[in-house]
Amino acid sequence: MNESRGTIEPAELSTGRLSMAFERAIVRRGLISAALVGTLLITINHGSAILEGDVSTVRLERMVLTAIVPYVVSVVSSVAAIRPIRMRAANSSPRAE
């Protein structure tokens, strides 16, 4: 943080994004999204193959990737939504001189 201006520096923001992505609430939200949306997408995209018993290693890898996508989208959007709120709060709070 730049003490003279009371603002957060860009280097701190990039580190903050990564640490936010691993916060318990954000990870939990991502896992819930992955479970719900991922299951729906896997059912839509691979349901017939699952019912027919045609689940190869390649298809299983695709199913895992299908579930990972909603997790990543949820985490990235959560960080993008929460970060500006925290920045405003950090920049508007009174500083000790």
N, CA, C and O atoms as CSV, one atom per row, in Angstrom:
chain,resi,resn,atom,element,x,y,z
A,1,MET,N,N,0.839,-1.169,0.000
A,1,MET,CA,C,0.000,0.000,0.000
A,1,MET,C,C,0.883,1.230,0.000
A,1,MET,O,O,1.906,1.274,0.685
A,2,ASN,N,N,0.486,2.229,-0.770
A,2,ASN,CA,C,1.184,3.488,-0.811
A,2,ASN,C,C,0.684,4.329,0.349
A,2,ASN,O,O,-0.411,4.889,0.289
A,3,GLU,N,N,1.496,4.420,1.420
A,3,GLU,CA,C,1.069,5.112,2.637
A,3,GLU,C,C,0.825,6.600,2.407
A,3,GLU,O,O,-0.067,7.182,3.024
A,4,SER,N,N,1.608,7.221,1.526
A,4,SER,CA,C,1.445,8.654,1.322
A,4,SER,C,C,0.110,8.983,0.660
A,4,SER,O,O,-0.482,10.025,0.943
A,5,ARG,N,N,-0.365,8.104,-0.218
A,5,ARG,CA,C,-1.644,8.363,-0.889
A,5,ARG,C,C,-2.777,7.549,-0.294
A,5,ARG,O,O,-3.944,7.836,-0.562
A,6,GLY,N,N,-2.457,6.523,0.522
A,6,GLY,CA,C,-3.480,5.685,1.116
A,6,GLY,C,C,-4.207,4.819,0.101
A,6,GLY,O,O,-5.388,4.513,0.269
A,7,THR,N,N,-3.497,4.423,-0.959
A,7,THR,CA,C,-4.120,3.601,-1.991
A,7,THR,C,C,-3.422,2.251,-2.072
A,7,THR,O,O,-2.313,2.079,-1.567
A,8,ILE,N,N,-4.078,1.315,-2.704
A,8,ILE,CA,C,-3.517,-0.006,-2.898
A,8,ILE,C,C,-2.761,-0.026,-4.222
A,8,ILE,O,O,-3.279,0.419,-5.247
A,9,GLU,N,N,-1.543,-0.540,-4.196
A,9,GLU,CA,C,-0.707,-0.598,-5.381
A,9,GLU,C,C,-1.111,-1.779,-6.280
A,9,GLU,O,O,-1.651,-2.764,-5.776
A,10,PRO,N,N,-0.860,-1.703,-7.608
A,10,PRO,CA,C,-1.224,-2.782,-8.527
A,10,PRO,C,C,-0.638,-4.140,-8.153
A,10,PRO,O,O,-1.318,-5.153,-8.315
A,11,ALA,N,N,0.591,-4.197,-7.663
A,11,ALA,CA,C,1.201,-5.480,-7.275
A,11,ALA,C,C,0.404,-6.134,-6.160
A,11,ALA,O,O,0.239,-7.353,-6.144
A,12,GLU,N,N,-0.093,-5.327,-5.225
A,12,GLU,CA,C,-0.895,-5.863,-4.131
A,12,GLU,C,C,-2.228,-6.394,-4.645
A,12,GLU,O,O,-2.758,-7.367,-4.108
A,13,LEU,N,N,-2.765,-5.767,-5.670
A,13,LEU,CA,C,-4.051,-6.200,-6.211
A,13,LEU,C,C,-3.946,-7.550,-6.881
A,13,LEU,O,O,-4.834,-8.385,-6.708
A,14,SER,N,N,-2.888,-7.796,-7.643
A,14,SER,CA,C,-2.761,-9.089,-8.316
A,14,SER,C,C,-2.562,-10.199,-7.302
A,14,SER,O,O,-3.120,-11.285,-7.464
A,15,THR,N,N,-1.784,-9.956,-6.265
A,15,THR,CA,C,-1.616,-10.942,-5.207
A,15,THR,C,C,-2.934,-11.148,-4.490
A,15,THR,O,O,-3.267,-12.272,-4.113
A,16,GLY,N,N,-3.684,-10.081,-4.297
A,16,GLY,CA,C,-4.969,-10.167,-3.625
A,16,GLY,C,C,-5.966,-11.007,-4.388
A,16,GLY,O,O,-6.753,-11.734,-3.783
A,17,ARG,N,N,-5.946,-10.918,-5.713
A,17,ARG,CA,C,-6.861,-11.726,-6.531
A,17,ARG,C,C,-6.646,-13.211,-6.295
A,17,ARG,O,O,-7.596,-13.971,-6.111
A,18,LEU,N,N,-5.398,-13.603,-6.304
A,18,LEU,CA,C,-5.080,-15.017,-6.129
A,18,LEU,C,C,-5.463,-15.498,-4.736
A,18,LEU,O,O,-6.046,-16.571,-4.585
A,19,SER,N,N,-5.142,-14.717,-3.734
A,19,SER,CA,C,-5.495,-15.140,-2.376
A,19,SER,C,C,-7.013,-15.159,-2.185
A,19,SER,O,O,-7.532,-16.015,-1.468
A,20,MET,N,N,-7.725,-14.232,-2.815
A,20,MET,CA,C,-9.186,-14.247,-2.737
A,20,MET,C,C,-9.752,-15.513,-3.368
A,20,MET,O,O,-10.731,-16.068,-2.870
A,21,ALA,N,N,-9.149,-15.972,-4.454
A,21,ALA,CA,C,-9.642,-17.158,-5.158
A,21,ALA,C,C,-9.580,-18.409,-4.279
A,21,ALA,O,O,-10.270,-19.392,-4.550
A,22,PHE,N,N,-8.758,-18.375,-3.234
A,22,PHE,CA,C,-8.634,-19.523,-2.338
A,22,PHE,C,C,-9.341,-19.312,-1.002
A,22,PHE,O,O,-9.202,-20.131,-0.093
A,23,GLU,N,N,-10.092,-18.227,-0.877
A,23,GLU,CA,C,-10.857,-18.012,0.352
A,23,GLU,C,C,-11.963,-19.050,0.457
A,23,GLU,O,O,-12.556,-19.450,-0.545
A,24,ARG,N,N,-12.225,-19.471,1.657
A,24,ARG,CA,C,-13.173,-20.557,1.914
A,24,ARG,C,C,-14.541,-20.319,1.262
A,24,ARG,O,O,-15.073,-21.216,0.609
A,25,ALA,N,N,-15.105,-19.139,1.428
A,25,ALA,CA,C,-16.446,-18.859,0.899
A,25,ALA,C,C,-16.466,-18.905,-0.629
A,25,ALA,O,O,-17.428,-19.387,-1.228
A,26,ILE,N,N,-15.414,-18.408,-1.248
A,26,ILE,CA,C,-15.353,-18.394,-2.712
A,26,ILE,C,C,-15.147,-19.806,-3.246
A,26,ILE,O,O,-15.774,-20.190,-4.234
A,27,VAL,N,N,-14.284,-20.574,-2.613
A,27,VAL,CA,C,-14.070,-21.968,-3.029
A,27,VAL,C,C,-15.368,-22.752,-2.855
A,27,VAL,O,O,-15.746,-23.533,-3.729
A,28,ARG,N,N,-16.040,-22.547,-1.744
A,28,ARG,CA,C,-17.298,-23.258,-1.481
A,28,ARG,C,C,-18.334,-22.938,-2.559
A,28,ARG,O,O,-18.992,-23.835,-3.087
A,29,ARG,N,N,-18.470,-21.657,-2.877
A,29,ARG,CA,C,-19.414,-21.240,-3.925
A,29,ARG,C,C,-19.054,-21.886,-5.258
A,29,ARG,O,O,-19.938,-22.332,-5.989
A,30,GLY,N,N,-17.775,-21.939,-5.575
A,30,GLY,CA,C,-17.324,-22.566,-6.815
A,30,GLY,C,C,-17.613,-24.054,-6.852
A,30,GLY,O,O,-18.015,-24.589,-7.885
A,31,LEU,N,N,-17.409,-24.722,-5.728
A,31,LEU,CA,C,-17.679,-26.162,-5.668
A,31,LEU,C,C,-19.168,-26.460,-5.816
A,31,LEU,O,O,-19.550,-27.434,-6.464
A,32,ILE,N,N,-19.995,-25.626,-5.217
A,32,ILE,CA,C,-21.449,-25.804,-5.363
A,32,ILE,C,C,-21.845,-25.605,-6.826
A,32,ILE,O,O,-22.629,-26.381,-7.373
A,33,SER,N,N,-21.300,-24.566,-7.454
A,33,SER,CA,C,-21.590,-24.331,-8.876
A,33,SER,C,C,-21.118,-25.489,-9.735
A,33,SER,O,O,-21.824,-25.926,-10.643
A,34,ALA,N,N,-19.925,-25.984,-9.447
A,34,ALA,CA,C,-19.390,-27.110,-10.216
A,34,ALA,C,C,-20.268,-28.339,-10.060
A,34,ALA,O,O,-20.515,-29.057,-11.029
A,35,ALA,N,N,-20.740,-28.582,-8.843
A,35,ALA,CA,C,-21.576,-29.762,-8.610
A,35,ALA,C,C,-22.918,-29.641,-9.330
A,35,ALA,O,O,-23.364,-30.582,-9.987
A,36,LEU,N,N,-23.553,-28.491,-9.204
A,36,LEU,CA,C,-24.879,-28.326,-9.801
A,36,LEU,C,C,-24.808,-28.163,-11.321
A,36,LEU,O,O,-25.401,-28.940,-12.069
A,37,VAL,N,N,-24.085,-27.156,-11.757
A,37,VAL,CA,C,-24.015,-26.858,-13.191
A,37,VAL,C,C,-23.229,-27.944,-13.926
A,37,VAL,O,O,-23.601,-28.349,-15.027
A,38,GLY,N,N,-22.145,-28.408,-13.314
A,38,GLY,CA,C,-21.351,-29.466,-13.935
A,38,GLY,C,C,-22.146,-30.739,-14.148
A,38,GLY,O,O,-22.047,-31.373,-15.199
A,39,THR,N,N,-22.941,-31.117,-13.142
A,39,THR,CA,C,-23.781,-32.309,-13.283
A,39,THR,C,C,-24.790,-32.135,-14.412
A,39,THR,O,O,-25.013,-33.052,-15.203
A,40,LEU,N,N,-25.391,-30.967,-14.482
A,40,LEU,CA,C,-26.350,-30.693,-15.549
A,40,LEU,C,C,-25.676,-30.768,-16.923
A,40,LEU,O,O,-26.206,-31.394,-17.840
A,41,LEU,N,N,-24.526,-30.140,-17.062
A,41,LEU,CA,C,-23.814,-30.160,-18.336
A,41,LEU,C,C,-23.341,-31.569,-18.719
A,41,LEU,O,O,-23.414,-31.965,-19.883
A,42,ILE,N,N,-22.857,-32.312,-17.726
A,42,ILE,CA,C,-22.427,-33.687,-18.005
A,42,ILE,C,C,-23.613,-34.524,-18.460
A,42,ILE,O,O,-23.494,-35.333,-19.380
A,43,THR,N,N,-24.760,-34.326,-17.814
A,43,THR,CA,C,-25.965,-35.066,-18.214
A,43,THR,C,C,-26.375,-34.721,-19.634
A,43,THR,O,O,-26.714,-35.606,-20.421
A,44,ILE,N,N,-26.344,-33.441,-19.962
A,44,ILE,CA,C,-26.726,-33.006,-21.311
A,44,ILE,C,C,-25.730,-33.519,-22.355
A,44,ILE,O,O,-26.126,-34.065,-23.384
A,45,ASN,N,N,-24.444,-33.338,-22.080
A,45,ASN,CA,C,-23.418,-33.642,-23.076
A,45,ASN,C,C,-23.016,-35.112,-23.150
A,45,ASN,O,O,-22.617,-35.590,-24.212
A,46,HIS,N,N,-23.117,-35.829,-22.041
A,46,HIS,CA,C,-22.598,-37.196,-22.004
A,46,HIS,C,C,-23.623,-38.210,-21.501
A,46,HIS,O,O,-23.296,-39.385,-21.330
A,47,GLY,N,N,-24.843,-37.776,-21.265
A,47,GLY,CA,C,-25.861,-38.645,-20.684
A,47,GLY,C,C,-26.113,-39.920,-21.460
A,47,GLY,O,O,-26.179,-41.000,-20.873
A,48,SER,N,N,-26.253,-39.813,-22.758
A,48,SER,CA,C,-26.530,-41.013,-23.561
A,48,SER,C,C,-25.361,-41.989,-23.516
A,48,SER,O,O,-25.565,-43.202,-23.462
A,49,ALA,N,N,-24.145,-41.470,-23.538
A,49,ALA,CA,C,-22.968,-42.348,-23.464
A,49,ALA,C,C,-22.892,-43.024,-22.099
A,49,ALA,O,O,-22.512,-44.191,-22.005
A,50,ILE,N,N,-23.245,-42.309,-21.056
A,50,ILE,CA,C,-23.244,-42.904,-19.715
A,50,ILE,C,C,-24.276,-44.029,-19.647
A,50,ILE,O,O,-23.987,-45.111,-19.136
A,51,LEU,N,N,-25.476,-43.771,-20.162
A,51,LEU,CA,C,-26.536,-44.779,-20.140
A,51,LEU,C,C,-26.178,-46.011,-20.977
A,51,LEU,O,O,-26.583,-47.127,-20.650
A,52,GLU,N,N,-25.426,-45.803,-22.047
A,52,GLU,CA,C,-25.011,-46.908,-22.911
A,52,GLU,C,C,-23.757,-47.611,-22.397
A,52,GLU,O,O,-23.342,-48.630,-22.951
A,53,GLY,N,N,-23.157,-47.071,-21.345
A,53,GLY,CA,C,-21.936,-47.655,-20.797
A,53,GLY,C,C,-20.701,-47.373,-21.613
A,53,GLY,O,O,-19.701,-48.082,-21.501
A,54,ASP,N,N,-20.763,-46.334,-22.440
A,54,ASP,CA,C,-19.652,-45.973,-23.320
A,54,ASP,C,C,-18.838,-44.837,-22.694
A,54,ASP,O,O,-18.775,-43.730,-23.229
A,55,VAL,N,N,-18.219,-45.136,-21.553
A,55,VAL,CA,C,-17.440,-44.112,-20.846
A,55,VAL,C,C,-15.970,-44.501,-20.913
A,55,VAL,O,O,-15.466,-45.248,-20.074
A,56,SER,N,N,-15.302,-43.982,-21.920
A,56,SER,CA,C,-13.866,-44.236,-22.097
A,56,SER,C,C,-13.075,-43.257,-21.224
A,56,SER,O,O,-13.642,-42.351,-20.614
A,57,THR,N,N,-11.784,-43.453,-21.180
A,57,THR,CA,C,-10.910,-42.556,-20.423
A,57,THR,C,C,-10.987,-41.139,-20.983
A,57,THR,O,O,-11.027,-40.170,-20.224
A,58,VAL,N,N,-11.007,-41.020,-22.287
A,58,VAL,CA,C,-11.084,-39.697,-22.921
A,58,VAL,C,C,-12.403,-39.014,-22.549
A,58,VAL,O,O,-12.419,-37.827,-22.226
A,59,ARG,N,N,-13.506,-39.762,-22.595
A,59,ARG,CA,C,-14.809,-39.179,-22.242
A,59,ARG,C,C,-14.821,-38.778,-20.767
A,59,ARG,O,O,-15.363,-37.731,-20.413
A,60,LEU,N,N,-14.232,-39.597,-19.917
A,60,LEU,CA,C,-14.171,-39.280,-18.489
A,60,LEU,C,C,-13.371,-37.995,-18.256
A,60,LEU,O,O,-13.750,-37.164,-17.430
A,61,GLU,N,N,-12.272,-37.838,-18.982
A,61,GLU,CA,C,-11.488,-36.595,-18.883
A,61,GLU,C,C,-12.319,-35.398,-19.323
A,61,GLU,O,O,-12.250,-34.340,-18.697
A,62,ARG,N,N,-13.091,-35.542,-20.371
A,62,ARG,CA,C,-13.961,-34.458,-20.840
A,62,ARG,C,C,-15.035,-34.135,-19.810
A,62,ARG,O,O,-15.401,-32.973,-19.631
A,63,MET,N,N,-15.537,-35.154,-19.138
A,63,MET,CA,C,-16.550,-34.938,-18.112
A,63,MET,C,C,-15.968,-34.144,-16.932
A,63,MET,O,O,-16.627,-33.265,-16.376
A,64,VAL,N,N,-14.732,-34.468,-16.565
A,64,VAL,CA,C,-14.060,-33.730,-15.486
A,64,VAL,C,C,-13.868,-32.277,-15.898
A,64,VAL,O,O,-14.128,-31.368,-15.109
A,65,LEU,N,N,-13.420,-32.052,-17.119
A,65,LEU,CA,C,-13.242,-30.684,-17.609
A,65,LEU,C,C,-14.581,-29.942,-17.656
A,65,LEU,O,O,-14.642,-28.743,-17.384
A,66,THR,N,N,-15.638,-30.654,-18.000
A,66,THR,CA,C,-16.972,-30.058,-18.037
A,66,THR,C,C,-17.372,-29.561,-16.652
A,66,THR,O,O,-18.026,-28.524,-16.538
A,67,ALA,N,N,-16.997,-30.274,-15.610
A,67,ALA,CA,C,-17.317,-29.856,-14.245
A,67,ALA,C,C,-16.393,-28.746,-13.755
A,67,ALA,O,O,-16.793,-27.936,-12.919
A,68,ILE,N,N,-15.168,-28.699,-14.264
A,68,ILE,CA,C,-14.208,-27.676,-13.828
A,68,ILE,C,C,-14.598,-26.298,-14.347
A,68,ILE,O,O,-14.369,-25.298,-13.665
A,69,VAL,N,N,-15.175,-26.228,-15.525
A,69,VAL,CA,C,-15.514,-24.935,-16.127
A,69,VAL,C,C,-16.441,-24.104,-15.231
A,69,VAL,O,O,-16.133,-22.936,-14.994
A,70,PRO,N,N,-17.554,-24.637,-14.721
A,70,PRO,CA,C,-18.396,-23.807,-13.848
A,70,PRO,C,C,-17.682,-23.385,-12.561
A,70,PRO,O,O,-17.968,-22.316,-12.023
A,71,TYR,N,N,-16.760,-24.211,-12.063
A,71,TYR,CA,C,-15.982,-23.835,-10.878
A,71,TYR,C,C,-15.145,-22.597,-11.181
A,71,TYR,O,O,-15.157,-21.624,-10.426
A,72,VAL,N,N,-14.422,-22.645,-12.289
A,72,VAL,CA,C,-13.546,-21.522,-12.658
A,72,VAL,C,C,-14.370,-20.257,-12.910
A,72,VAL,O,O,-13.999,-19.172,-12.461
A,73,VAL,N,N,-15.472,-20.394,-13.618
A,73,VAL,CA,C,-16.323,-19.227,-13.899
A,73,VAL,C,C,-16.838,-18.633,-12.594
A,73,VAL,O,O,-16.841,-17.412,-12.434
A,74,SER,N,N,-17.267,-19.461,-11.675
A,74,SER,CA,C,-17.782,-18.978,-10.397
A,74,SER,C,C,-16.706,-18.252,-9.592
A,74,SER,O,O,-16.953,-17.174,-9.051
A,75,VAL,N,N,-15.518,-18.841,-9.512
A,75,VAL,CA,C,-14.437,-18.230,-8.736
A,75,VAL,C,C,-13.998,-16.910,-9.359
A,75,VAL,O,O,-13.833,-15.915,-8.653
A,76,VAL,N,N,-13.811,-16.895,-10.662
A,76,VAL,CA,C,-13.370,-15.664,-11.334
A,76,VAL,C,C,-14.420,-14.563,-11.182
A,76,VAL,O,O,-14.073,-13.414,-10.908
A,77,SER,N,N,-15.688,-14.901,-11.355
A,77,SER,CA,C,-16.723,-13.872,-11.231
A,77,SER,C,C,-16.876,-13.409,-9.781
A,77,SER,O,O,-17.155,-12.235,-9.542
A,78,SER,N,N,-16.698,-14.303,-8.818
A,78,SER,CA,C,-16.764,-13.896,-7.410
A,78,SER,C,C,-15.640,-12.927,-7.069
A,78,SER,O,O,-15.867,-11.904,-6.424
A,79,VAL,N,N,-14.437,-13.252,-7.502
A,79,VAL,CA,C,-13.299,-12.365,-7.241
A,79,VAL,C,C,-13.510,-11.023,-7.938
A,79,VAL,O,O,-13.242,-9.972,-7.356
A,80,ALA,N,N,-13.989,-11.056,-9.177
A,80,ALA,CA,C,-14.220,-9.812,-9.917
A,80,ALA,C,C,-15.296,-8.954,-9.265
A,80,ALA,O,O,-15.233,-7.726,-9.339
A,81,ALA,N,N,-16.271,-9.571,-8.634
A,81,ALA,CA,C,-17.343,-8.806,-7.985
A,81,ALA,C,C,-16.930,-8.282,-6.614
A,81,ALA,O,O,-17.278,-7.159,-6.250
A,82,ILE,N,N,-16.194,-9.084,-5.852
A,82,ILE,CA,C,-15.857,-8.723,-4.471
A,82,ILE,C,C,-14.664,-7.771,-4.393
A,82,ILE,O,O,-14.625,-6.902,-3.523
A,83,ARG,N,N,-13.696,-7.926,-5.290
A,83,ARG,CA,C,-12.461,-7.136,-5.238
A,83,ARG,C,C,-12.703,-5.631,-5.261
A,83,ARG,O,O,-12.130,-4.931,-4.426
A,84,PRO,N,N,-13.525,-5.087,-6.174
A,84,PRO,CA,C,-13.739,-3.631,-6.169
A,84,PRO,C,C,-14.396,-3.135,-4.880
A,84,PRO,O,O,-14.121,-2.024,-4.427
A,85,ILE,N,N,-15.253,-3.951,-4.298
A,85,ILE,CA,C,-15.894,-3.561,-3.040
A,85,ILE,C,C,-14.850,-3.456,-1.938
A,85,ILE,O,O,-14.852,-2.500,-1.164
A,86,ARG,N,N,-13.971,-4.427,-1.869
A,86,ARG,CA,C,-12.900,-4.397,-0.860
A,86,ARG,C,C,-11.934,-3.246,-1.108
A,86,ARG,O,O,-11.454,-2.621,-0.162
A,87,MET,N,N,-11.647,-2.963,-2.387
A,87,MET,CA,C,-10.739,-1.856,-2.709
A,87,MET,C,C,-11.329,-0.533,-2.250
A,87,MET,O,O,-10.639,0.287,-1.646
A,88,ARG,N,N,-12.623,-0.328,-2.541
A,88,ARG,CA,C,-13.276,0.914,-2.102
A,88,ARG,C,C,-13.250,1.022,-0.589
A,88,ARG,O,O,-12.988,2.096,-0.047
A,89,ALA,N,N,-13.518,-0.075,0.093
A,89,ALA,CA,C,-13.510,-0.066,1.553
A,89,ALA,C,C,-12.111,0.237,2.091
A,89,ALA,O,O,-11.963,0.999,3.046
A,90,ALA,N,N,-11.084,-0.359,1.478
A,90,ALA,CA,C,-9.707,-0.136,1.924
A,90,ALA,C,C,-9.258,1.295,1.655
A,90,ALA,O,O,-8.527,1.881,2.455
A,91,ASN,N,N,-9.691,1.853,0.537
A,91,ASN,CA,C,-9.265,3.205,0.183
A,91,ASN,C,C,-10.058,4.283,0.901
A,91,ASN,O,O,-9.611,5.428,0.980
A,92,SER,N,N,-11.230,3.937,1.426
A,92,SER,CA,C,-12.036,4.955,2.108
A,92,SER,C,C,-11.919,4.901,3.617
A,92,SER,O,O,-12.405,5.800,4.303
A,93,SER,N,N,-11.277,3.856,4.155
A,93,SER,CA,C,-11.154,3.763,5.609
A,93,SER,C,C,-10.099,4.759,6.090
A,93,SER,O,O,-9.108,5.001,5.401
A,94,PRO,N,N,-10.314,5.329,7.266
A,94,PRO,CA,C,-9.347,6.313,7.794
A,94,PRO,C,C,-7.994,5.667,8.083
A,94,PRO,O,O,-7.924,4.533,8.558
A,95,ARG,N,N,-6.945,6.390,7.797
A,95,ARG,CA,C,-5.580,5.900,8.004
A,95,ARG,C,C,-4.956,6.613,9.198
A,95,ARG,O,O,-5.177,7.801,9.434
A,96,ALA,N,N,-4.169,5.837,9.942
A,96,ALA,CA,C,-3.416,6.443,11.058
A,96,ALA,C,C,-2.228,7.201,10.481
A,96,ALA,O,O,-1.530,6.685,9.607
A,97,GLU,N,N,-1.999,8.375,10.942
A,97,GLU,CA,C,-0.898,9.204,10.437
A,97,GLU,C,C,0.375,8.904,11.155
A,97,GLU,O,O,1.407,9.508,10.861
